[in-house]
């Protein structure tokens, strides 16, 4: 998709200058020149490559170099102007982590060896390498380390590190599906986490990601995730999680079915009492996301209040938490994650497991959108919030994944 799609050069120039606060200071004759200079200086890596996302109204960000990040790829990004951020093909990704173009697996292996072989462990070097490489590149480093040293990189780093930094390094070196499977297993074995963590994983992963996660779950734990869901949950929460785990959600065919949307609205309005819980489960887990966004908006217009109010009135406990989470994901997944990050930071002791899971899992997909929603809702950037709240040796790694301050 062209960055100028749907706009003339002049209107796009004016839009960018307005966004940068320069429109009143530059005459019309200088606009195009400034636009070309701005695009040249801020052209992102991967320009023109495919991508997708749902961020809206993202603020610009000024680069911030995280602690101990000397040779990593770009210490911050400038977000696109608000009307351009949807055109993610122009920017390649809404993630904060991109493929490192100057990647040298041999240099990275040697640097990690030096970091753990000396008299003292070089935490900064380890963080710098692992938080500036894509997950695929980290897997290449891990394999090359094994081939060149006959040692397992993960075990070597675990022996050299401890605490939260060890946990985040372990998470960074695991394939995404393995991390999700482990988190899902832990949530299902902890009776208080199923409606939160399990819902997060099952409701926010793409169908291929979910299939791979469940395959790893089956392989590593010798049991189907569905069996653990049945043992760990009950009622509508169990039905929701099982339906999501089956991955039967309809795909969007590019056609809006207004009649079906209205039928679903009326069905949700009529669905009162235990006998109608399956109506909620079916609609919220089987309809495609685009259709559900329309249903939720039509529901609000029809009833005068949001679906979330109905959920709070009709459901309680774990079922209410799960349904509210699902509705939040449907309407705005980036805001859903921003809320979870804020909640994790507001606890007496920051919930490092939540911070690690979200920042790592979203770093290559939509963390820029999450940052924008965080700043918009809470009036403070995610970077500053992490900087002010997170303590200890994992602080630099979390800041590196977050990447930059948002103005």
N, C-alpha and C positions, 0 to 999 in steps of 0.2 A: 504494500500500500504506500503510495507516495505521501510524503509529509505535507505536500501542498494539496492533497486530494480535497476537492470541494471548496477551495478558496483561491482567490486571485493572489498574485504575488504581493500586491499592495496591501490587501486586507490582512494577509498573514503577517506581513511586516509590521503593520500598525498594531496587530494583536500582540505580537512578541514584544514590541517596544512598550506598549501599555503594561504588559506583564512585568517588564524589567524597570518600569518607572521612568522611561526615557522619552515617551511620546511628546511631552510638552517641550522638550529641550532640543529636538531634532526637526529640521525642516523636511518637507516631503522629498526634496532632491537627495537627501542623505540617507533616507530610510533603507533603500535597497542595499546600499553599500554596507550599512551596519548589520543588516540581516545576514548578508553573505559572510561577513566577518564572524558574527555570532555563531552561525551554523558551522563554520570551519573550526572554531575554537572548541565547540561543544559537541562535535560529531561523535556519537557513541560508537564503541566497538560493535561490530555486527550490524552496522547500518544496512537496512533493507532486508534483514533476515526476518523470518516469520516469528510470530509470537502472539500471545493473547493475554487478556487481563480484564479486570472490572473496576480498576481504580477510577475515581471521579474527583475532579477538583483538587488535584495534588498541588501542594505548594512547592516552590523551588527549594533547593537545599544547597547549603554551602559546604564544600568539602571539609571534612574533619579527619585528621590522621589519628587513627586509634593508636593506643600504646603499643610499642614494639612492632610497628609495621613499616619496615624500611624498603622492602623490595617487592611488595605485593602489587597487584594490578590495580591502579587507580584508587586513591584513598577517599573517594567520594564521587557522587554523581550529581549533575544538575537535572532535576526532573523537568519534563516537558511542561510548557504552559498548559493551563487547565483544559482547553479544548483540544489539545494535541495528545494528552496522555492516554486517551482511548486508542490512539493509533499506534499500538505497541509494535507493529511491524517496523515502523521507522526507528524505534529505539531497541528492538530486538527482544527485550524482556522487561518485566516489572520486578525482577529479582534484584537483589543487591550483589549477588555473586554471579560472575560470568566466567566463561572459559578464559583462562589466562593465556593470552596469545604468545607470550615469550616463554612458554612452558618448556622446561628442560628437566626431564625426569631424573637424569643423572645428577644434575646440580642439586635438585631437591633432596635426593637420597643422601648425597654427601653432606648437605647442610643439616639434615636431621641426625645423621651419624655424629657429626661434630657436636650437635646440641645435647646429646645424651651420653657421649663418650668422655667428655671432659670432667674436670674435678667437680664442677657444679653444673647442674642442668640449666640449659639456656631456654627458659620458658618463652621468651620473646620470639626466638627463632622458630620454635615449634608452632606457636600461634600464628606467626607471620606466614609460614608455608601453608598450613592446613586451612586457614580462613581466607586465603587468596587463591585457592584452586577449586575448581568445580568438583562435584562428587565423583564424576567419571575420572578426572585427573588424580584425585586422591586415591582411587582404586588402582590406577596405574602406578602411582608411587609405592603403594603397599606391595604390589606384586614385584616391582623392580627391587625393592628393599630385600625381599625374600630371596630373589635370584642372586643378588650381589653379595649378600651377607650370610645367607643360610639361616637368617633369624626372622621371626615374625615381628613386623613393625608394631602391630597393636600390643603384643605382649611386651616388647621392648619399651614402648612408651608408658604402658601401665606400670612397669617396674620403676620407671624414672619419675613418675608423677603421682599425685595423690589428690584426694578431695574432689572438689567440683571441677577443677581443670582436667583431672583424669577422666571424669564422667563425660565432659564435653568432647574430649579428644576421642574417646571410645565411640561416641555418637557420630562424630564427623567421619570416622574411618569405617563405619558400618554402611553397607548399602541401604538405601532408603527403605526398601521393603523389610529388611531385617530389623531396622529401628522401629518401624511401625508395628511389626509383629510382636516385638518384645514389649513395647508400650501397651499394646492391646492386651497381651497376656497378663501383664502386671495389673492393669485396670480391672480385668475380669476376676482376678484372684483377690482384689481388694474391693469389698462390697460397697465402699463409698465412692468408688471412682468410675463405675460402669457408665452411669448416665452422663458423665463429663468427658473423660478421656476416650472411652469407646465410641461415644457419639461423635466426638471430634474427628477421630480417624475414619470411621465408617461413612460419615456424612460429607467429608471435605476432600477425600481422595478421588482422583479420576477412576473410571472403571478399570483401565489397565493397571494402575497403581494398586487398586483394591484387590484385584485378582492375584497380583504378585505377592502382596502382603499375606493373603489367606493361604497361598501355596507355601510360603515360607513358614507360616504358623503351623500348618499341617506337618511339614517336614521336620521342623525343630522341636515341636512339642508332642508329636505323635498323636494328635487329636485335632478334630475339626474345630474351628473357632465357633461354629454354630452350637456345638455340644457344650462348650464352656459358657456360651451366652445363656443357654437353657438352664444350666446349673447355677449361674451367678445372678440371674435376674428373673423377674416375674411380671405378669400383667402386661400393660401396654408398653412398658419399657422393653421387655423381652421381645414383644411383637415388632416394635420399631427397629431394634438392633438386628433381629433376624431378617427382616425385610431388606434393610440396607445391606447386610452381608451377602444376600443373594444377588445383589447387583442387578435387579430387574427394572431399574428406572428407565422410562422411555427416552429415546433420543429425540432431539429437536429436529423436525423435518423442514423447518423454515416456513411453516404455515401456522398462523394463529387461528385456533379453533375457538371463536368467541362463544359459540353455543356450549361447548364443553366447559369452558371457563365459568360460565354462568351456572351450569349444572353443578359444578364442584362447589361454587359459592353457596348455592342453596342447600347442598348436601351437608356442608359444614355448619350452616345455620340450624339445620334440623337435628344435627347429631348431638343429642343429649342423652346422658346416662350410659352405663356400662355396655349396654347392648349395641351401642353405635360407635364404640371405640375403633372398630375395624375400619370405619369410614375415614377417620383421621389417619390411621396407619396407611391405608391404601393410597389416599390422595397425596399425602406428604412424602411417601417413599417411592411411588411409582410414576407420578407425572414428571415430565421434564422440567428443569429449573426455569426456563423461560416462561412456560405455561404457568408455573406456580407463582412467579412474581406477579403476573397479571391477576391470578386468582386472589392473592393476598391484597392487592390494591383494590380490586373490585369488591372484596369482602368489606374493606374499610369504608368504601363509598356507600355500600348497601346498608351497613349497620351503624355507621357513624363512629365506629371505634376500630382499633387495630385487632388483628387476630390474637395478638399476644394477650390482650385483656381477657378475651374469651378463654384462652388457655389457663390463665391465672384463676379465673372464676370456676372453671369446671374440673381442673385437674390439680393434684397435690403431690408433694414429695418428688420422688425420682421421675415419675411420668411427666410432671410439670417442667422440671429442669430439662429433660430430654426434648420435649416438644418446643420449649422456648429456644433451646439451642438450634434445633432443626429449622425453625422459622427464621432465626437470625442468620443462619448460613444461607438460606434461600434468598433472603432479601439483600444481604450484603456480607459476603464471606470475609472481606477485609476488615469490616467493622467488628464482626464476630471475633476475629483473632485479636484485634486491638483491645476489645473489652477484656479478653482473657489475659492478655499481657498486663493490662492495667491492674486487674484484680491480683495477679501474681506479685506485682510490685507493691501493692497496698498491704499485704500481709505483714504481720509483726516481723517475721523473717521471710525475705523474698522466696517465692517458690521457684527454686532454681530448675527443677525438673520441667516445669511448664515453660519457663523462659528458654531453656535449651531446646526443648522439643519444637516449639513454634519457630524460633529464630533459625534453627537448622533446617527444618522441613519446608519453610517458606522462603528461604534465602535465595533460591534459584527460580522462584515462580512469581510471587506477588508481595514481597516484603516492602517494596516501595509504596504500594497501595495501602498496606497495613500501617506504615509509618504516617502516611497522610491522614488516614482516618483517626489515628491516635491523636495527632496534633489538633485536628479539627474538633474532636469531641472533648479532649481534656485540657486543651490550651497550653500544653507543654509537649515538647518533642519526645519521642521514644528514646532517642539518643541521650538527651539530658536526663530523662527519668532513670535510665540505666546507670548513667554516670553518677547520679546522686544517691542511688539506692543500693546498687550491687557492690559487694565487698569481696575481697579475697582474690585468689589467683586466677579465677575464671573471668574476672571483670574485663580484661583486655580482649579475650576471645569473644565475649558477647557483644562488646562495642564494635569489634571488627566485623562481625556478622551484620550488625545493624547498619554500619558503614558511615553514616553521615548525619550531621545536624540538619534539621528542617527549620527554615526561617518562618 
